[in-house]
Amino acid sequence: MTLQIPTVALGTFPLGENTTALVTYSEDEFSYSTNNNGNASIVYVSDGAIIIDELNTVTGTVTGTFYFNAYTADGERVMNFSEGVIYKLPVTEGTL
């Protein structure tokens, strides 16, 4: 799983098609993204948020939570995370 936010900062970063934050997840032969929507109807859209509650500039880590619905590129499969936790996750790009 990869979580991407446009800037390393405290706050809520919305997820979904045409947003600057992104979650991608791969399992077996399937890849899911919050940039993809389901193909059944308007109800099946990618959504969610990444919430950054703490930035530690000494250790270069972030803490927060996330939740999302993500779809495969064809919109046929969905992956749901409802109570994701980010705990002292190292920042791999950008600066704190």
C-alpha positions as CSV (number, residue, x, y, z in Angstrom):
1,M,0.0,0.0,0.0
2,T,1.2,3.5,-0.8
3,L,-0.2,6.6,0.7
4,Q,0.6,9.9,-1.0
5,I,-0.2,13.4,0.2
6,P,0.6,16.6,-1.7
7,T,2.5,18.2,1.2
8,V,3.8,17.0,4.5
9,A,1.6,18.9,6.9
10,L,-1.0,18.4,9.6
11,G,-4.6,18.1,8.3
12,T,-7.1,16.1,6.3
13,F,-6.4,15.2,2.7
14,P,-9.4,14.0,0.8
15,L,-9.2,11.0,-1.5
16,G,-11.0,10.3,-4.7
17,E,-10.9,11.0,-8.4
18,N,-9.3,14.4,-9.2
19,T,-7.8,14.9,-5.8
20,T,-4.1,15.5,-5.0
21,A,-3.9,12.8,-2.3
22,L,-3.7,9.2,-3.5
23,V,-3.8,5.6,-2.1
24,T,-2.8,2.6,-4.2
25,Y,-3.0,-1.0,-3.1
26,S,-2.0,-4.2,-4.8
27,E,-3.1,-7.7,-3.9
28,D,-2.6,-10.8,-6.0
29,E,-3.0,-9.7,-9.6
30,F,-5.2,-6.7,-8.8
31,S,-4.2,-3.1,-8.3
32,Y,-6.6,-0.6,-6.6
33,S,-6.4,3.2,-6.7
34,T,-8.5,6.0,-5.2
35,N,-8.2,7.7,-8.6
36,N,-10.4,5.0,-10.1
37,N,-14.2,4.8,-9.8
38,G,-16.5,1.8,-9.9
39,N,-18.4,1.3,-13.1
40,A,-21.9,0.4,-11.7
41,S,-23.3,3.9,-11.0
42,I,-22.7,7.3,-9.4
43,V,-22.8,5.5,-6.0
44,Y,-19.6,3.7,-6.7
45,V,-17.0,6.4,-6.4
46,S,-13.6,6.3,-4.8
47,D,-13.5,8.4,-1.6
48,G,-11.9,8.7,1.8
49,A,-9.3,10.7,3.5
50,I,-5.8,10.6,5.0
51,I,-5.6,12.5,8.3
52,I,-2.2,13.6,9.6
53,D,-2.4,14.3,13.3
54,E,1.3,14.4,14.3
55,L,4.5,15.3,12.5
56,N,7.8,14.5,14.2
57,T,10.6,16.5,12.7
58,V,13.3,14.7,14.9
59,T,12.5,11.2,13.7
60,G,11.0,12.2,10.3
61,T,7.7,10.4,10.9
62,V,4.0,11.0,10.7
63,T,1.1,9.7,12.7
64,G,-2.6,9.7,11.8
65,T,-5.5,7.7,10.3
66,F,-7.0,6.9,6.9
67,Y,-10.0,5.3,5.3
68,F,-10.9,4.8,1.7
69,N,-12.8,3.0,-1.1
70,A,-10.5,2.2,-4.1
71,Y,-11.3,0.5,-7.4
72,T,-9.4,-1.4,-10.0
73,A,-8.9,0.4,-13.3
74,D,-11.8,-1.4,-14.9
75,G,-14.1,-0.4,-12.0
76,E,-15.1,-4.1,-11.4
77,R,-13.5,-4.6,-8.0
78,V,-13.4,-2.5,-4.8
79,M,-11.1,-2.4,-1.8
80,N,-12.3,-0.8,1.4
81,F,-10.3,0.3,4.4
82,S,-12.4,1.7,7.2
83,E,-10.1,2.3,10.2
84,G,-6.5,2.5,8.9
85,V,-3.8,3.7,11.3
86,I,-0.5,5.4,10.5
87,Y,1.8,5.2,13.5
88,K,5.2,6.9,13.2
89,L,5.5,6.1,9.5
90,P,8.8,7.4,8.0
91,V,8.4,10.0,5.3
92,T,10.1,8.8,2.2
93,E,9.9,12.0,0.1
94,G,9.6,15.6,0.9
95,T,10.7,17.2,4.2
96,L,9.1,17.8,7.6
